[in-house]
Amino acid sequence: MAKNTSLYFRIVEGRNLPAKDSGTSDPYCIVKVDNEVVATATVWKNLNPFWGEEYTLHLPMGFHSLSFLVMDEDTIHDDVIGKITLSKEAIGSQAKLDSWMNLTRVDPDEEVQGEIHLSLELLKDTMKSSLRCQVIEADLAPRDISGTSDPFGRIIFNNHSAETSIIKKTRFPHWGETLQLELDAEELNEEGTVIVEVWDWDMVGKNDFLGKVTPVLEGWFRLLPLGNNEADAG
């Protein structure tokens, strides 16, 4: 695949989508390739929506995959109906793809949601020790049609935890904050794993999980999902 590759695609229609709201749904599509994202219009109260929308996306040389997510638009929080993911190899193996494709059922908590830049340091003293984590910035995937989140970070070690501030309406939060956990000397000898999580803060309802990582020293880390449990979603 050449360095500057453009992918033309047309989102035609959907059929037999599951009902998310009292027997119907308000579906729209999010299409994303790494950090580039486009979204279709919403088709209201329809389980067999017709979009007929055309797009061209520029594919960077090192991109991982192209994802199509079908969403149900809601007032408070949009629901994920299903997804299709095409790998770089699958796209490059054929010049044209034109067919119906089954959506895979997906829990939004199962999705990898970007990368986070961290620095981790262990400060030892005679009586006490500290675990210091600098949460620098992140590059997050969109959660809904607005294309943004209200992200905050959380560091967890055994029964200790600390959180960053919330940054409103962004996919590219820059915290530049240092979180510090005070530990007893014996805690360092116990088995435990440092976990950094990223959450999308919601005023109403529960916060949405965006991803987690087990960091080592400093660098960019790919946020991982909680697990993976896929089934056919129509």
TORGUKE-461683 format. One record per residue: x, y, z negated of N, C-alpha, C in turn. Coordinates in steps of 0.001 Angstrom, whole numbers, plus 500000, padded with zeros to 6 digits. Each point is the difference from the previous one (the first is absolute). Layout:
N
+--------+--------+--------+--------+--------+--------+--------+--------+--------+
:    nxx :    nyy :    nzz :   caxx :   cayy :   cazz :    cxx :    cyy :    czz :
+--------+--------+--------+--------+--------+--------+--------+--------+--------+
:      X :      Y :      Z :      X :      Y :      Z :      X :      Y :      Z :
...
+--------+--------+--------+--------+--------+--------+--------+--------+--------+
//
This chain:
234
+--------+--------+--------+--------+--------+--------+--------+--------+--------+
:    nxx :    nyy :    nzz :   caxx :   cayy :   cazz :    cxx :    cyy :    czz :
+--------+--------+--------+--------+--------+--------+--------+--------+--------+
: 500846 : 498808 : 500000 : 499154 : 501192 : 500000 : 500883 : 501244 : 500000 :
: 499735 : 500951 : 500859 : 500836 : 501179 : 500143 : 499925 : 500884 : 498769 :
: 500966 : 500939 : 499912 : 500054 : 500883 : 498838 : 498738 : 500836 : 499876 :
: 499582 : 500642 : 501091 : 498819 : 500850 : 499976 : 498846 : 499277 : 500690 :
: 499254 : 499234 : 499231 : 498895 : 499223 : 500533 : 498687 : 500594 : 499540 :
: 499071 : 500175 : 500937 : 498669 : 500481 : 499658 : 499007 : 498858 : 500185 :
: 499088 : 499875 : 499062 : 498980 : 498962 : 500064 : 498648 : 500663 : 500203 :
: 499360 : 499688 : 501122 : 498646 : 500476 : 500263 : 499016 : 498938 : 499516 :
: 498972 : 500408 : 499275 : 498995 : 499039 : 499585 : 498629 : 500668 : 499947 :
: 498989 : 499170 : 500127 : 498614 : 500454 : 499960 : 499248 : 499172 : 498975 :
: 499410 : 500663 : 499031 : 499170 : 499319 : 499010 : 498584 : 500014 : 500549 :
: 499526 : 498841 : 500423 : 498749 : 499942 : 500750 : 498797 : 499875 : 499073 :
: 499880 : 498870 : 499327 : 498807 : 499781 : 499191 : 500247 : 498902 : 498973 :
: 499082 : 499888 : 499071 : 500026 : 498933 : 499013 : 498653 : 499300 : 499996 :
: 499978 : 498777 : 499491 : 498720 : 499292 : 499924 : 499969 : 499108 : 498766 :
: 498804 : 499834 : 499479 : 499752 : 499125 : 498841 : 500860 : 500371 : 498803 :
: 500136 : 501293 : 499744 : 500763 : 500427 : 498837 : 499203 : 499728 : 498722 :
: 500677 : 499706 : 498900 : 499277 : 499779 : 498743 : 499385 : 501291 : 499474 :
: 498846 : 499888 : 499356 : 499327 : 501165 : 499421 : 500626 : 500346 : 498658 :
: 500368 : 501260 : 499841 : 500600 : 500467 : 498759 : 499039 : 500850 : 499171 :
: 498976 : 500584 : 500655 : 499092 : 500922 : 499312 : 498555 : 499656 : 500331 :
: 499305 : 499317 : 499117 : 498564 : 499745 : 500138 : 499628 : 499503 : 501396 :
: 500681 : 498968 : 500465 : 499652 : 499373 : 501253 : 500655 : 500583 : 501231 :
: 500860 : 501022 : 499839 : 500670 : 500589 : 501150 : 501372 : 500527 : 499583 :
: 500710 : 500617 : 500946 : 501297 : 500625 : 499734 : 500128 : 501256 : 500848 :
: 501002 : 500819 : 499675 : 500323 : 501206 : 500772 : 501446 : 499850 : 500486 :
: 500224 : 499189 : 501047 : 501373 : 499612 : 500349 : 500776 : 501038 : 500806 :
: 501304 : 500042 : 499734 : 500965 : 500723 : 500823 : 501298 : 499207 : 499967 :
: 500921 : 500311 : 500909 : 501277 : 499285 : 500088 : 501154 : 500918 : 499647 :
: 500952 : 499475 : 499256 : 501306 : 500632 : 499795 : 501025 : 499162 : 500744 :
: 500806 : 500627 : 500816 : 501067 : 499307 : 500725 : 501319 : 500589 : 499539 :
: 500932 : 499156 : 499574 : 501266 : 500526 : 499495 : 501171 : 499154 : 500486 :
: 501061 : 500690 : 500367 : 501271 : 499356 : 500309 : 501044 : 500717 : 499159 :
: 500495 : 499301 : 498979 : 500899 : 500593 : 499022 : 499379 : 501280 : 499442 :
: 500576 : 501175 : 500303 : 499510 : 501234 : 499398 : 499023 : 500785 : 500875 :
: 499736 : 499529 : 501217 : 499085 : 500708 : 500885 : 498611 : 499381 : 499885 :
: 498990 : 500868 : 499816 : 498651 : 499523 : 499724 : 498992 : 500782 : 500830 :
: 498997 : 499303 : 500552 : 498853 : 500651 : 500639 : 498732 : 499339 : 499460 :
: 498881 : 500726 : 500063 : 498732 : 499480 : 499507 : 498886 : 500350 : 500983 :
: 499083 : 499059 : 500218 : 498862 : 500239 : 500877 : 498912 : 500762 : 499255 :
: 498953 : 500371 : 500735 : 498812 : 500556 : 499381 : 499244 : 498892 : 499258 :
: 499141 : 500397 : 499070 : 499163 : 499050 : 499272 : 498692 : 499770 : 500760 :
: 499614 : 498734 : 500119 : 498701 : 499650 : 500578 : 499073 : 499662 : 498832 :
: 498985 : 500807 : 499809 : 499181 : 499898 : 498796 : 498986 : 498862 : 500101 :
: 499883 : 499263 : 498897 : 498979 : 498975 : 499817 : 499911 : 499047 : 501203 :
: 501112 : 499287 : 500227 : 500072 : 499140 : 501169 : 500982 : 498867 : 499744 :
: 499557 : 498770 : 500194 : 500871 : 498832 : 499844 : 500576 : 499535 : 501331 :
: 499595 : 500662 : 501090 : 500538 : 499710 : 501330 : 500409 : 501325 : 500654 :
: 500982 : 500680 : 499427 : 500331 : 501363 : 500448 : 500691 : 500029 : 501358 :
: 499725 : 501059 : 500758 : 500730 : 500255 : 501238 : 500774 : 501303 : 499823 :
: 501352 : 499915 : 500132 : 500836 : 501190 : 499885 : 500440 : 500499 : 501381 :
: 500600 : 499140 : 500788 : 500448 : 500376 : 501339 : 501016 : 501134 : 499987 :
: 500895 : 499992 : 499011 : 500986 : 501071 : 499855 : 501380 : 499526 : 500458 :
: 500750 : 500905 : 500649 : 501307 : 499672 : 500569 : 501101 : 500804 : 499311 :
: 501137 : 499357 : 499793 : 501134 : 500633 : 499320 : 501309 : 499544 : 500639 :
: 501036 : 500796 : 499787 : 501366 : 499611 : 500342 : 500879 : 500253 : 498786 :
: 500678 : 498969 : 499535 : 500916 : 500116 : 498860 : 501431 : 499764 : 500469 :
: 500930 : 500759 : 499459 : 501419 : 499803 : 500281 : 500552 : 498974 : 499013 :
: 500625 : 498966 : 500530 : 500526 : 498925 : 499171 : 501492 : 500202 : 499777 :
: 500440 : 500275 : 498764 : 501439 : 500107 : 499747 : 500681 : 498658 : 500194 :
: 501273 : 500017 : 500290 : 500733 : 498781 : 500348 : 499941 : 498955 : 498881 :
: 500047 : 500453 : 498755 : 500046 : 499046 : 498890 : 498670 : 499766 : 499316 :
: 498880 : 500240 : 500678 : 498715 : 499852 : 499325 : 499732 : 498524 : 499688 :
: 499162 : 499773 : 498980 : 499736 : 498638 : 499546 : 498750 : 499405 : 500641 :
: 498892 : 500742 : 499949 : 498749 : 499437 : 500494 : 498997 : 501111 : 500290 :
: 498975 : 499640 : 500712 : 498891 : 500895 : 500310 : 498768 : 499432 : 499311 :
: 499320 : 500815 : 499194 : 498854 : 499521 : 499232 : 498736 : 500763 : 500363 :
: 498907 : 499273 : 500123 : 498668 : 500575 : 500199 : 499174 : 499641 : 498764 :
: 499531 : 501003 : 499264 : 499151 : 499757 : 498845 : 498618 : 500557 : 500284 :
: 498980 : 499187 : 499809 : 498624 : 500461 : 500109 : 499508 : 500331 : 498594 :
: 499543 : 501244 : 499832 : 499613 : 500512 : 498694 : 498511 : 500326 : 499972 :
: 499431 : 499986 : 498816 : 498628 : 500452 : 499788 : 500060 : 501318 : 499247 :
: 499542 : 501081 : 500629 : 500100 : 501319 : 499366 : 498964 : 500136 : 498892 :
: 500469 : 500445 : 498836 : 499141 : 500241 : 498844 : 500293 : 501368 : 499429 :
: 499074 : 500499 : 499193 : 500156 : 501330 : 499414 : 501175 : 500051 : 499042 :
: 500158 : 498963 : 499169 : 501041 : 500014 : 498969 : 501264 : 499301 : 500468 :
: 499861 : 498758 : 500459 : 501189 : 499233 : 500390 : 499650 : 499069 : 501146 :
: 500757 : 500079 : 501091 : 499747 : 499173 : 501175 : 500413 : 498554 : 499743 :
: 499203 : 499069 : 500533 : 500272 : 498570 : 499842 : 500691 : 499449 : 501242 :
: 500865 : 499019 : 499788 : 500650 : 499319 : 501117 : 499113 : 498854 : 500457 :
: 499606 : 500012 : 501282 : 499192 : 498910 : 500562 : 500899 : 498869 : 500489 :
: 501069 : 500341 : 500696 : 500910 : 498974 : 500508 : 501132 : 500623 : 500783 :
: 500929 : 499181 : 500454 : 501181 : 500519 : 500693 : 500468 : 499031 : 501088 :
: 500782 : 500561 : 500912 : 500765 : 499233 : 500981 : 501419 : 500543 : 499965 :
: 500989 : 499135 : 499954 : 501398 : 500432 : 500016 : 500721 : 499314 : 501152 :
: 500642 : 500808 : 500853 : 500779 : 499476 : 501116 : 501473 : 500276 : 499742 :
: 500820 : 498978 : 500064 : 501431 : 500165 : 499775 : 500662 : 500639 : 501210 :
: 501207 : 500484 : 499799 : 500777 : 500578 : 501092 : 500208 : 498971 : 501116 :
: 500231 : 498754 : 499615 : 500241 : 498936 : 500978 : 498734 : 499707 : 500811 :
: 498846 : 499998 : 499325 : 498742 : 499714 : 500693 : 499670 : 501087 : 501014 :
: 500286 : 501263 : 499644 : 499724 : 501112 : 500913 : 500945 : 499949 : 501199 :
: 501279 : 499708 : 499751 : 500999 : 500012 : 501068 : 499924 : 498807 : 500935 :
: 499280 : 498934 : 499583 : 499978 : 498776 : 500811 : 499023 : 500075 : 501166 :
: 499134 : 501014 : 500021 : 499040 : 500102 : 501100 : 499760 : 501459 : 500350 :
: 499767 : 500246 : 501263 : 499828 : 501366 : 500476 : 498624 : 500549 : 499664 :
: 498994 : 499100 : 499917 : 498640 : 500461 : 499753 : 499247 : 498973 : 499165 :
: 499233 : 500495 : 499035 : 499165 : 499141 : 499166 : 498598 : 500588 : 500005 :
: 499017 : 499210 : 500407 : 498621 : 500476 : 500086 : 499080 : 498865 : 499594 :
: 499550 : 500001 : 498734 : 499169 : 498900 : 499528 : 499360 : 500362 : 498663 :
: 499004 : 499216 : 499609 : 499464 : 500083 : 498648 : 500996 : 499337 : 499043 :
: 500161 : 500580 : 498816 : 500918 : 499437 : 499007 : 499294 : 499949 : 498653 :
: 500163 : 498895 : 499281 : 499366 : 499855 : 498699 : 500691 : 500859 : 498948 :
: 499197 : 500692 : 499214 : 500547 : 500758 : 498881 : 500356 : 499051 : 498867 :
: 501084 : 500294 : 499324 : 500386 : 499247 : 498812 : 499491 : 500726 : 498770 :
: 499362 : 499263 : 499122 : 499524 : 500609 : 498757 : 501201 : 500445 : 499164 :
: 499881 : 501143 : 499349 : 501139 : 500513 : 499251 : 499531 : 500786 : 498792 :
: 500673 : 499810 : 498902 : 499827 : 500813 : 498808 : 501034 : 501117 : 500082 :
: 499606 : 501283 : 499850 : 500987 : 501070 : 500103 : 501147 : 499868 : 499011 :
: 499764 : 499274 : 498883 : 501074 : 499781 : 499038 : 501035 : 499006 : 500507 :
: 499720 : 499321 : 501126 : 500933 : 499018 : 500540 : 500950 : 500590 : 501033 :
: 499841 : 501273 : 500351 : 500741 : 500589 : 501096 : 501287 : 500690 : 499543 :
: 501068 : 499791 : 500755 : 501213 : 500780 : 499793 : 499717 : 501446 : 500394 :
: 500403 : 500944 : 499159 : 499561 : 501376 : 500194 : 501136 : 501002 : 500143 :
: 501140 : 499602 : 500559 : 501055 : 500979 : 500268 : 501278 : 499739 : 499230 :
: 500730 : 501090 : 499704 : 501292 : 499902 : 499329 : 500096 : 501063 : 498914 :
: 500872 : 499744 : 499023 : 500221 : 500943 : 498911 : 501500 : 500112 : 499731 :
: 500453 : 501216 : 499674 : 501410 : 500285 : 499737 : 500186 : 500137 : 498495 :
: 500845 : 499111 : 499424 : 500194 : 499931 : 498554 : 501480 : 499975 : 499636 :
: 500265 : 500399 : 498765 : 501320 : 499828 : 499397 : 499785 : 499461 : 498592 :
: 500684 : 498887 : 499675 : 499801 : 499329 : 498717 : 501315 : 499946 : 499228 :
: 499930 : 500290 : 498690 : 501220 : 500036 : 499180 : 499681 : 499500 : 498599 :
: 500895 : 499175 : 499462 : 499863 : 499496 : 498642 : 501044 : 500669 : 499117 :
: 499539 : 500713 : 498968 : 500884 : 500714 : 499076 : 500056 : 499235 : 498684 :
: 501195 : 499493 : 499633 : 500139 : 499184 : 498795 : 500631 : 500817 : 498881 :
: 499473 : 499759 : 498783 : 500546 : 500615 : 498801 : 500106 : 498910 : 498938 :
: 500565 : 500328 : 498855 : 500183 : 499004 : 498946 : 498663 : 499509 : 499467 :
: 499100 : 500945 : 499702 : 498716 : 499670 : 499403 : 498865 : 499903 : 501018 :
: 500033 : 500891 : 500983 : 498895 : 500055 : 500952 : 500525 : 500038 : 501430 :
: 499121 : 499670 : 500918 : 500343 : 500088 : 501414 : 498829 : 500645 : 500741 :
: 500306 : 500540 : 501144 : 498967 : 500648 : 500801 : 500063 : 499484 : 501425 :
: 498834 : 499822 : 500572 : 499886 : 499667 : 501410 : 499511 : 501246 : 500718 :
: 500840 : 500540 : 500863 : 499688 : 501266 : 500667 : 499758 : 499743 : 501482 :
: 498845 : 500436 : 500479 : 499641 : 499820 : 501401 : 499649 : 501349 : 500604 :
: 500744 : 500375 : 501025 : 499680 : 501230 : 500726 : 499116 : 499635 : 501187 :
: 498768 : 500464 : 499964 : 499046 : 499772 : 501082 : 500096 : 501206 : 500924 :
: 500609 : 499818 : 501156 : 500374 : 501132 : 500849 : 498882 : 500350 : 500989 :
: 499668 : 499082 : 500894 : 499006 : 500284 : 501040 : 499479 : 498694 : 500564 :
: 498975 : 500095 : 500838 : 499418 : 498804 : 500612 : 499440 : 500339 : 501370 :
: 499834 : 498969 : 500791 : 499396 : 500085 : 501329 : 498895 : 498949 : 500006 :
: 498750 : 500446 : 499848 : 498888 : 499095 : 499767 : 499095 : 499884 : 501220 :
: 499331 : 498862 : 500119 : 499009 : 499806 : 501058 : 498685 : 500646 : 499568 :
: 499169 : 500431 : 500960 : 498721 : 500630 : 499642 : 499025 : 499004 : 499410 :
: 499145 : 500464 : 499098 : 498996 : 499150 : 499392 : 498630 : 500146 : 500663 :
: 499688 : 501173 : 500554 : 498674 : 500202 : 500573 : 500085 : 500965 : 501167 :
: 498846 : 500424 : 500500 : 499953 : 500800 : 501214 : 500646 : 501367 : 499826 :
: 500083 : 500487 : 498774 : 500658 : 501289 : 499758 : 501506 : 499909 : 500230 :
: 500554 : 498780 : 499981 : 501426 : 499809 : 500261 : 500902 : 500351 : 498833 :
: 499437 : 500251 : 498817 : 500813 : 500383 : 498849 : 499632 : 499177 : 498773 :
: 500784 : 500184 : 498944 : 499718 : 499420 : 498699 : 500363 : 501030 : 498935 :
: 499703 : 499662 : 498749 : 500433 : 500805 : 498854 : 500940 : 499121 : 499173 :
: 501237 : 499793 : 500459 : 500845 : 498956 : 499419 : 500702 : 500412 : 498708 :
: 500212 : 498991 : 499149 : 500883 : 500138 : 498844 : 500750 : 498689 : 499823 :
: 501165 : 500063 : 499347 : 500828 : 498831 : 499772 : 499958 : 499567 : 498549 :
: 500253 : 498716 : 499778 : 500007 : 499443 : 498639 : 501142 : 498998 : 499897 :
: 500816 : 500120 : 498956 : 501051 : 499019 : 499729 : 499570 : 499161 : 498809 :
: 500224 : 498683 : 500103 : 499581 : 499066 : 498957 : 501159 : 499080 : 499661 :
: 500262 : 499847 : 498705 : 500964 : 499004 : 499533 : 499469 : 499421 : 498700 :
: 499675 : 498685 : 500006 : 499376 : 499342 : 498861 : 498765 : 500792 : 499560 :
: 499959 : 500504 : 498776 : 498833 : 500739 : 499512 : 500167 : 501510 : 500124 :
: 501038 : 500448 : 500675 : 500264 : 501427 : 500152 : 499580 : 500457 : 501400 :
: 499495 : 501208 : 500075 : 499652 : 500554 : 501316 : 500022 : 501521 : 499945 :
: 500176 : 500614 : 501146 : 499974 : 501458 : 500126 : 499537 : 500337 : 501413 :
: 499382 : 501175 : 500169 : 499434 : 500381 : 501292 : 500484 : 501373 : 500439 :
: 500069 : 500172 : 501306 : 500312 : 501309 : 500577 : 498732 : 500855 : 500012 :
: 500140 : 501222 : 500434 : 498847 : 500850 : 500243 : 499285 : 499550 : 501274 :
: 498776 : 500451 : 500179 : 499212 : 499707 : 501202 : 500238 : 501105 : 501019 :
: 500278 : 499608 : 501242 : 500163 : 500978 : 501074 : 498798 : 499865 : 500924 :
: 499255 : 501058 : 500174 : 498719 : 499946 : 500699 : 500176 : 500035 : 501521 :
: 499170 : 499201 : 500664 : 499772 : 500042 : 501447 : 501296 : 499947 : 500831 :
: 500732 : 498913 : 499850 : 501221 : 499836 : 500790 : 500324 : 498524 : 500189 :
: 500624 : 499685 : 501133 : 500587 : 498682 : 500225 : 501495 : 500016 : 499730 :
: 500560 : 501187 : 499805 : 501451 : 500131 : 499829 : 500308 : 500742 : 498700 :
: 499650 : 499399 : 498850 : 500222 : 500691 : 498724 : 501484 : 500144 : 499684 :
: 500358 : 501154 : 499463 : 501362 : 500225 : 499499 : 499867 : 500334 : 498511 :
: 500329 : 499024 : 499154 : 499878 : 500199 : 498565 : 501280 : 500621 : 499430 :
: 501132 : 499376 : 500256 : 501255 : 500476 : 499408 : 499950 : 499977 : 498486 :
: 499319 : 498998 : 499429 : 499814 : 499913 : 498550 : 500804 : 498838 : 499422 :
: 500452 : 500164 : 498769 : 500728 : 498945 : 499298 : 499139 : 499446 : 498885 :
: 499698 : 498713 : 500079 : 499231 : 499317 : 498964 : 500964 : 499198 : 499130 :
: 499819 : 500074 : 498688 : 500936 : 499326 : 499091 : 499237 : 499160 : 498991 :
: 500412 : 498739 : 499858 : 499417 : 499091 : 499023 : 501019 : 499732 : 498906 :
: 499608 : 500254 : 498764 : 500884 : 499751 : 498850 : 499845 : 498550 : 499555 :
: 501112 : 499276 : 499937 : 499970 : 498578 : 499698 : 500830 : 499688 : 498769 :
: 499556 : 499002 : 499243 : 500823 : 499495 : 498901 : 501101 : 499112 : 500567 :
: 501088 : 499864 : 499240 : 501148 : 499244 : 500491 : 499632 : 498557 : 500328 :
: 499144 : 499386 : 499166 : 499655 : 498596 : 500235 : 499126 : 499812 : 501241 :
: 499311 : 501055 : 500409 : 499148 : 499877 : 501186 : 500805 : 499743 : 501257 :
: 501247 : 500459 : 500009 : 500834 : 499806 : 501178 : 500388 : 498542 : 500178 :
: 499965 : 499236 : 498896 : 500355 : 498586 : 500075 : 498808 : 499133 : 500380 :
: 498782 : 500596 : 499978 : 498808 : 499253 : 500362 : 499835 : 499984 : 501521 :
: 499296 : 498984 : 500474 : 499715 : 499948 : 501430 : 498950 : 501058 : 500348 :
: 500233 : 500710 : 501060 : 499062 : 501039 : 500420 : 500380 : 500526 : 501368 :
: 499045 : 500518 : 500713 : 500216 : 500525 : 501335 : 499519 : 501431 : 500070 :
: 500810 : 500848 : 500583 : 499599 : 501377 : 500233 : 499115 : 500038 : 501246 :
: 498825 : 500587 : 499857 : 499071 : 500125 : 501125 : 499623 : 501471 : 500167 :
: 500040 : 500465 : 501230 : 499513 : 501339 : 500316 : 498792 : 499851 : 500911 :
: 498884 : 500588 : 499585 : 498766 : 499938 : 500768 : 499628 : 501390 : 500497 :
: 499267 : 500047 : 501107 : 499453 : 501257 : 500503 : 498487 : 499845 : 500092 :
: 499282 : 501005 : 499478 : 498543 : 499973 : 499963 : 499436 : 501267 : 500632 :
: 498802 : 499857 : 500540 : 499246 : 501140 : 500516 : 498972 : 500379 : 498939 :
: 500154 : 501202 : 499438 : 499108 : 500457 : 498935 : 498635 : 500364 : 500562 :
: 498947 : 499550 : 499327 : 498634 : 500350 : 500384 : 499286 : 500640 : 498813 :
: 499271 : 501078 : 500280 : 499253 : 500677 : 498944 : 498826 : 499143 : 499532 :
: 499364 : 499305 : 500951 : 498862 : 499148 : 499694 : 500376 : 498546 : 500301 :
: 499732 : 499111 : 499063 : 500334 : 498599 : 500215 : 501448 : 499703 : 499648 :
: 500445 : 498787 : 500358 : 501343 : 499578 : 499635 : 501022 : 500499 : 501014 :
: 501240 : 500125 : 499543 : 501095 : 500366 : 500898 : 500290 : 498849 : 500961 :
: 500515 : 500344 : 501204 : 500281 : 498996 : 501020 : 501490 : 499648 : 500012 :
: 500280 : 498711 : 500032 : 501381 : 499518 : 500045 : 500595 : 500242 : 501386 :
: 501199 : 500567 : 500056 : 500663 : 500276 : 501271 : 501203 : 499099 : 500258 :
: 500618 : 499458 : 498958 : 501147 : 499128 : 500215 : 500892 : 499950 : 498778 :
: 500916 : 499037 : 499985 : 500904 : 499852 : 498864 : 501356 : 499524 : 500498 :
: 501019 : 500166 : 499155 : 501338 : 499559 : 500347 : 500769 : 499703 : 498713 :
: 500940 : 499076 : 500095 : 500922 : 499727 : 498893 : 501359 : 500556 : 500410 :
: 500333 : 501202 : 499546 : 501193 : 500683 : 500514 : 501293 : 499532 : 499351 :
: 501089 : 500172 : 500735 : 501349 : 499772 : 499506 : 500850 : 501207 : 500396 :
: 500533 : 500720 : 499033 : 500815 : 501190 : 500213 : 499258 : 501030 : 500860 :
: 500632 : 500551 : 501035 : 499391 : 501094 : 500738 : 499804 : 499646 : 501465 :
: 498908 : 500499 : 500582 : 499769 : 499822 : 501425 : 498533 : 500129 : 500352 :
: 499712 : 499819 : 501291 : 498623 : 499927 : 500475 : 499543 : 498554 : 499891 :
: 498785 : 499788 : 499482 : 499485 : 498652 : 499806 : 498637 : 499888 : 500668 :
: 499792 : 498903 : 500700 : 498715 : 499759 : 500656 : 498986 : 499559 : 498958 :
: 498850 : 500711 : 499929 : 498972 : 499660 : 499030 : 499327 : 498689 : 500389 :
: 499835 : 499110 : 499027 : 499447 : 498674 : 500255 : 498568 : 499898 : 499496 :
: 499181 : 499127 : 500621 : 498631 : 499798 : 499545 : 499958 : 499116 : 498768 :
: 498800 : 499889 : 499410 : 499829 : 499123 : 498852 : 500030 : 498541 : 500416 :
: 499540 : 499703 : 501206 : 499978 : 498627 : 500494 : 499464 : 499979 : 501405 :
: 499568 : 498863 : 500463 : 499469 : 499907 : 501362 : 498974 : 498890 : 500063 :
: 498731 : 500376 : 500285 : 498917 : 499019 : 500033 : 499089 : 500360 : 501161 :
: 500270 : 499458 : 501168 : 499308 : 500404 : 501225 : 498988 : 498940 : 500439 :
: 498899 : 500472 : 500572 : 498994 : 499119 : 500582 : 499314 : 500737 : 501129 :
: 499331 : 499251 : 500851 : 499339 : 500603 : 501144 : 498883 : 500927 : 499549 :
: 499955 : 501226 : 500576 : 498993 : 500987 : 499627 : 499106 : 500367 : 501170 :
: 499970 : 499181 : 501052 : 499097 : 500279 : 501115 : 500666 : 500807 : 501101 :
+--------+--------+--------+--------+--------+--------+--------+--------+--------+
//
